[in-house]
Amino acid sequence: QCHGNKKKAAQLLGIQRPTLYNKMKRYAIEL
Protein backbone atom coordinates (compact mmCIF):
# COMPACT_ATOMS: atom_id res chain seq x y z
CA GLN A 1 0.00 0.00 0.00
CA CYS A 2 2.85 2.39 0.80
CA HIS A 3 5.32 0.91 -1.70
CA GLY A 4 8.14 1.01 0.86
CA ASN A 5 7.44 4.62 1.85
CA LYS A 6 8.03 4.50 5.61
CA LYS A 7 6.79 8.04 6.23
CA LYS A 8 3.51 7.24 4.50
CA ALA A 9 3.26 3.93 6.37
CA ALA A 10 3.73 5.72 9.70
CA GLN A 11 1.07 8.29 8.77
CA LEU A 12 -1.38 5.53 7.83
CA LEU A 13 -0.79 3.83 11.17
CA GLY A 14 -1.08 7.12 13.03
CA ILE A 15 2.38 6.82 14.60
CA GLN A 16 5.66 8.69 14.44
CA ARG A 17 8.35 7.42 12.07
CA PRO A 18 10.79 6.47 14.89
CA THR A 19 8.00 4.38 16.44
CA LEU A 20 7.53 2.63 13.10
CA TYR A 21 11.27 1.84 12.91
CA ASN A 22 11.17 0.44 16.46
CA LYS A 23 8.20 -1.79 15.64
CA MET A 24 9.83 -2.97 12.42
CA LYS A 25 12.98 -3.85 14.33
CA ARG A 26 11.03 -5.60 17.10
CA TYR A 27 9.01 -7.75 14.70
CA ALA A 28 11.79 -8.14 12.09
CA ILE A 29 9.71 -6.49 9.35
CA GLU A 30 11.38 -5.14 6.22
CA LEU A 31 9.77 -2.64 3.88
C-alpha distance matrix in Angstrom:
0.0 3.8 5.7 8.2 8.9 10.8 12.2 9.2 8.2 11.9 12.1 9.7 11.8 14.9 16.3 17.8 16.4 19.5 18.8 15.3 17.2 19.9 17.8 16.1 19.7 21.1 18.9 18.7 15.0 14.0 10.8
3.8 0.0 3.8 5.5 5.2 7.4 8.8 6.1 5.8 9.5 10.1 8.8 11.1 13.7 14.5 15.3 13.5 16.7 16.6 13.2 14.8 17.8 16.3 14.6 18.0 19.9 18.3 17.8 14.1 12.6 9.1
5.7 3.8 0.0 3.8 5.6 8.6 10.8 9.0 8.9 12.5 13.5 12.5 14.5 17.2 17.6 17.9 15.5 18.3 18.7 15.1 15.8 19.1 17.8 15.3 18.4 20.7 18.9 17.7 14.0 11.7 8.0
8.2 5.5 3.8 0.0 3.8 5.9 9.0 8.6 7.9 10.9 12.9 12.6 13.9 16.4 16.0 15.8 12.9 15.3 15.9 12.4 12.5 15.9 15.0 12.3 15.1 17.8 16.4 14.9 11.4 8.8 5.0
8.9 5.2 5.6 3.8 0.0 3.8 5.6 5.4 6.2 8.8 10.1 10.7 12.5 14.3 13.9 13.3 10.6 13.6 14.6 11.4 12.0 15.6 15.2 13.2 16.1 18.7 17.9 16.9 13.6 11.4 7.9
10.8 7.4 8.6 5.9 3.8 0.0 3.8 5.4 4.9 6.1 8.5 9.7 10.4 12.0 10.9 10.1 7.1 9.9 10.8 7.7 8.4 12.0 11.8 10.3 13.1 15.6 15.3 14.7 11.7 10.2 7.6
12.2 8.8 10.8 9.0 5.6 3.8 0.0 3.8 5.4 5.2 6.3 8.7 10.0 10.4 9.5 8.3 6.1 9.7 10.9 8.8 10.2 13.5 13.7 13.0 15.7 18.0 18.1 17.9 15.1 14.0 11.3
9.2 6.1 9.0 8.6 5.4 5.4 3.8 0.0 3.8 5.4 5.0 6.2 8.6 9.7 10.2 10.3 9.0 12.7 13.1 10.6 12.7 15.7 15.1 14.4 17.6 19.5 18.9 19.0 15.8 14.8 11.7
8.2 5.8 8.9 7.9 6.2 4.9 5.4 3.8 0.0 3.8 5.4 5.1 6.3 8.6 8.8 9.7 8.4 11.6 11.1 8.1 10.6 13.3 12.0 11.3 14.8 16.3 15.5 15.9 12.6 12.2 9.6
11.9 9.5 12.5 10.9 8.8 6.1 5.2 5.4 3.8 0.0 3.8 5.4 5.1 6.0 5.2 5.9 5.5 8.8 8.1 6.0 9.1 11.4 10.6 11.0 14.1 15.4 15.3 16.2 13.6 13.7 11.8
12.1 10.1 13.5 12.9 10.1 8.5 6.3 5.0 5.4 3.8 0.0 3.8 5.4 4.9 6.2 7.3 8.0 11.6 11.0 9.6 12.8 14.9 14.1 14.7 17.9 19.0 18.9 19.9 17.1 17.1 14.8
9.7 8.8 12.5 12.6 10.7 9.7 8.7 6.2 5.1 5.4 3.8 0.0 3.8 5.4 7.9 10.2 10.8 14.1 12.8 10.8 14.1 16.1 14.4 14.8 18.3 19.1 18.2 19.5 16.4 16.7 14.4
11.8 11.1 14.5 13.9 12.5 10.4 10.0 8.6 6.3 5.1 5.4 3.8 0.0 3.8 5.5 8.7 9.9 12.4 10.3 8.6 12.3 13.5 11.5 12.7 16.1 16.2 15.6 17.4 14.8 15.9 14.4
14.9 13.7 17.2 16.4 14.3 12.0 10.4 9.7 8.6 6.0 4.9 5.4 3.8 0.0 3.8 7.1 9.5 12.0 10.1 9.7 13.4 14.4 13.1 14.9 17.9 18.0 18.0 20.0 17.7 18.8 17.2
16.3 14.5 17.6 16.0 13.9 10.9 9.5 10.2 8.8 5.2 6.2 7.9 5.5 3.8 0.0 3.8 6.5 8.4 6.4 6.8 10.3 11.0 10.4 12.5 15.0 15.3 16.0 17.8 16.1 17.2 16.1
17.8 15.3 17.9 15.8 13.3 10.1 8.3 10.3 9.7 5.9 7.3 10.2 8.7 7.1 3.8 0.0 3.8 5.6 5.3 6.5 9.0 10.1 10.9 12.5 14.5 15.5 16.8 18.1 16.5 17.1 16.0
16.4 13.5 15.5 12.9 10.6 7.1 6.1 9.0 8.4 5.5 8.0 10.8 9.9 9.5 6.5 3.8 0.0 3.9 5.3 5.0 6.4 8.7 9.9 10.5 12.4 14.2 15.4 15.9 14.2 14.2 13.0
19.5 16.7 18.3 15.3 13.6 9.9 9.7 12.7 11.6 8.8 11.6 14.1 12.4 12.0 8.4 5.6 3.9 0.0 3.8 5.3 5.1 6.2 8.7 9.8 10.6 12.3 14.3 14.9 14.1 14.5 14.3
18.8 16.6 18.7 15.9 14.6 10.8 10.9 13.1 11.1 8.1 11.0 12.8 10.3 10.1 6.4 5.3 5.3 3.8 0.0 3.8 5.4 5.1 6.2 8.6 9.9 10.5 12.3 13.8 13.1 14.4 14.5
15.3 13.2 15.1 12.4 11.4 7.7 8.8 10.6 8.1 6.0 9.6 10.8 8.6 9.7 6.8 6.5 5.0 5.3 3.8 0.0 3.8 5.4 5.1 6.1 8.6 9.8 10.6 11.6 10.1 11.1 10.8
17.2 14.8 15.8 12.5 12.0 8.4 10.2 12.7 10.6 9.1 12.8 14.1 12.3 13.4 10.3 9.0 6.4 5.1 5.4 3.8 0.0 3.8 5.5 5.0 6.1 8.5 10.0 10.0 9.2 9.7 10.2
19.9 17.8 19.1 15.9 15.6 12.0 13.5 15.7 13.3 11.4 14.9 16.1 13.5 14.4 11.0 10.1 8.7 6.2 5.1 5.4 3.8 0.0 3.8 5.5 5.1 6.1 8.6 9.6 10.0 11.7 13.0
17.8 16.3 17.8 15.0 15.2 11.8 13.7 15.1 12.0 10.6 14.1 14.4 11.5 13.1 10.4 10.9 9.9 8.7 6.2 5.1 5.5 3.8 0.0 3.8 5.4 5.0 6.1 8.1 8.0 10.5 11.9
16.1 14.6 15.3 12.3 13.2 10.3 13.0 14.4 11.3 11.0 14.7 14.8 12.7 14.9 12.5 12.5 10.5 9.8 8.6 6.1 5.0 5.5 3.8 0.0 3.8 5.5 5.4 5.5 4.7 6.7 8.5
19.7 18.0 18.4 15.1 16.1 13.1 15.7 17.6 14.8 14.1 17.9 18.3 16.1 17.9 15.0 14.5 12.4 10.6 9.9 8.6 6.1 5.1 5.4 3.8 0.0 3.8 5.6 5.0 6.5 8.4 11.0
21.1 19.9 20.7 17.8 18.7 15.6 18.0 19.5 16.3 15.4 19.0 19.1 16.2 18.0 15.3 15.5 14.2 12.3 10.5 9.8 8.5 6.1 5.0 5.5 3.8 0.0 3.8 5.7 7.9 10.9 13.6
18.9 18.3 18.9 16.4 17.9 15.3 18.1 18.9 15.5 15.3 18.9 18.2 15.6 18.0 16.0 16.8 15.4 14.3 12.3 10.6 10.0 8.6 6.1 5.4 5.6 3.8 0.0 3.8 5.5 9.2 12.0
18.7 17.8 17.7 14.9 16.9 14.7 17.9 19.0 15.9 16.2 19.9 19.5 17.4 20.0 17.8 18.1 15.9 14.9 13.8 11.6 10.0 9.6 8.1 5.5 5.0 5.7 3.8 0.0 3.8 6.6 10.1
15.0 14.1 14.0 11.4 13.6 11.7 15.1 15.8 12.6 13.6 17.1 16.4 14.8 17.7 16.1 16.5 14.2 14.1 13.1 10.1 9.2 10.0 8.0 4.7 6.5 7.9 5.5 3.8 0.0 3.8 6.7
14.0 12.6 11.7 8.8 11.4 10.2 14.0 14.8 12.2 13.7 17.1 16.7 15.9 18.8 17.2 17.1 14.2 14.5 14.4 11.1 9.7 11.7 10.5 6.7 8.4 10.9 9.2 6.6 3.8 0.0 3.8
10.8 9.1 8.0 5.0 7.9 7.6 11.3 11.7 9.6 11.8 14.8 14.4 14.4 17.2 16.1 16.0 13.0 14.3 14.5 10.8 10.2 13.0 11.9 8.5 11.0 13.6 12.0 10.1 6.7 3.8 0.0
